[in-house]
């Protein structure tokens, strides 16, 4: 069984690693959000073009409209994946903070704003 000092050392290293993952993930999420927003703009433009397009059958119109509406699925899926990764990193930070709080002693345990779970 590891000693409290060993647990603290390992947990601090893991905490730092998860924090780095958080910092690296934020720009990726911003990029994914921007890409999704740009695609939504292109979709709205395509919808408008379809509305003023030459006459076509109802079936053809609906098929083209559905195709336009599904163009953003890969962008939304990427955003979802990036956010899931961010949430995993957040959970890692929380788990390591809880671990550190459980084994901390003395002044480390008295940190302001730290709540023991």
C-alpha positions in Angstrom: 0.0 0.0 0.0 1.4 3.4 -1.0 2.2 5.9 1.8 0.3 9.2 1.9 3.4 11.0 0.6 3.6 8.7 -2.4 -0.1 9.1 -3.1 0.3 12.9 -3.0 3.3 12.8 -5.3 1.5 10.6 -7.9 -1.8 12.5 -7.6 0.0 15.9 -8.1 1.6 14.6 -11.2 -1.7 13.3 -12.6 -3.4 16.5 -11.6 -0.8 18.5 -13.6 -1.3 16.1 -16.6 -5.1 16.6 -16.6 -4.7 20.3 -16.2 -2.4 20.4 -19.3 -5.1 18.4 -21.2 -7.7 21.1 -20.2 -5.5 23.9 -21.4 -4.8 22.1 -24.7 -8.5 21.3 -25.2 -9.9 24.9 -24.9 -8.5 26.1 -28.3 -9.6 22.9 -30.0 -13.2 23.5 -28.7 -13.1 27.1 -29.9 -12.0 25.9 -33.3 -14.7 23.2 -33.5 -17.4 25.8 -32.4 -16.2 28.2 -35.1 -16.2 25.5 -37.8 -19.8 24.4 -36.8 -21.0 28.0 -36.9 -19.4 28.6 -40.3 -21.1 25.5 -41.6 -24.5 26.6 -40.2 -24.0 29.9 -42.1 -23.3 28.0 -45.3 -26.4 25.8 -44.6 -28.6 28.9 -44.2 -27.3 30.3 -47.4 -27.9 27.0 -49.2 -31.5 26.9 -47.8 -32.1 30.4 -49.2 -30.7 29.4 -52.6 -33.0 26.4 -52.6 -36.0 28.5 -51.8 -35.3 30.8 -54.8 -34.2 27.9 -57.1 -36.2 27.0 -60.2 -39.3 25.0 -59.8 -38.9 21.3 -59.0 -41.0 18.5 -57.6 -41.9 18.4 -54.0 -40.0 15.2 -53.6 -36.8 16.7 -55.1 -37.1 19.8 -53.0 -37.5 17.8 -49.7 -34.5 15.5 -50.7 -32.3 18.5 -51.3 -33.5 20.3 -48.1 -32.7 17.1 -46.0 -29.3 16.9 -47.6 -28.6 20.5 -46.7 -29.7 20.0 -43.2 -27.5 17.0 -42.6 -24.3 18.7 -43.8 -23.4 20.0 -40.3 -23.5 16.5 -38.7 -19.7 15.9 -39.0 -19.0 19.4 -37.5 -21.4 18.8 -34.6 -20.0 15.3 -34.0 -16.5 16.7 -33.8 -17.6 19.4 -31.3 -19.3 16.7 -29.2 -16.1 14.6 -29.2 -13.9 17.6 -28.2 -16.3 18.5 -25.4 -16.4 14.9 -24.2 -12.6 14.9 -24.0 -12.7 18.2 -22.1 -15.2 16.7 -19.6 -12.9 13.7 -19.1 -10.0 16.0 -18.3 -12.2 17.9 -15.8 -13.3 14.7 -14.2 -9.6 13.8 -13.9 -8.8 17.1 -12.2 -11.7 16.6 -9.8 -10.7 13.0 -9.0 -7.1 13.9 -8.3 -8.1 16.9 -6.2 -10.3 14.7 -4.1 -7.5 12.2 -3.7 -5.1 14.9 -2.6 -7.6 16.3 -0.2 -8.2 12.8 1.4 -4.5 12.2 2.1 -3.3 15.7 2.8 -2.2 16.6 6.2 -1.2 19.8 8.1 -1.0 23.1 6.2 -1.9 21.5 2.9 -5.2 20.3 4.3 -6.0 23.8 5.6 -6.0 25.5 2.1 -8.7 28.1 1.8 -11.5 27.2 -0.6 -10.7 23.5 -0.6 -13.6 21.3 0.5 -13.0 17.7 1.5 -15.4 15.3 -0.1 
